[in-house]
Amino acid sequence: MRTGNAAESYIQAGYMASGNSAEVCASRMLRNVKVIEYIQRRNERLDTEIIADLEETKRFWTTIMRDENADIRDRLKASEFIAKTNGAFIEKKEVLGGINNKIEFGFIDPTLDD
């Protein structure tokens, strides 16, 4: 997972393989159910450790919004983001025009000339 390359990771993990054999073996290993489950668990853990979820993001925006020393534009923008995530701004759009749902089927006889 560190290298982003299965064959390279296979070799770095200490398995003896080179060239195409590393690629083939790594590819085979990536189809192993236990390896797949490990990668999924690891990715989920990385997501929660590294990527901010909505709650953390809203806490960050709230901190900025309430910071009286922050620039007023930043405070307003933070309040806008919070309001949007809470559904305060519902944008309605009206679409005008007709829709023709008519589908025509026809047969063109290839034996007839124009």
PyMOL commands that set and color helices and strands:
alter all, ss='L'
color gray80, all
select helices_A, chain A and resi 6-12+20-29+33-50+54-66+72-85
alter helices_A, ss='H'
color red, helices_A
deselect
rebuild
show_as cartoon
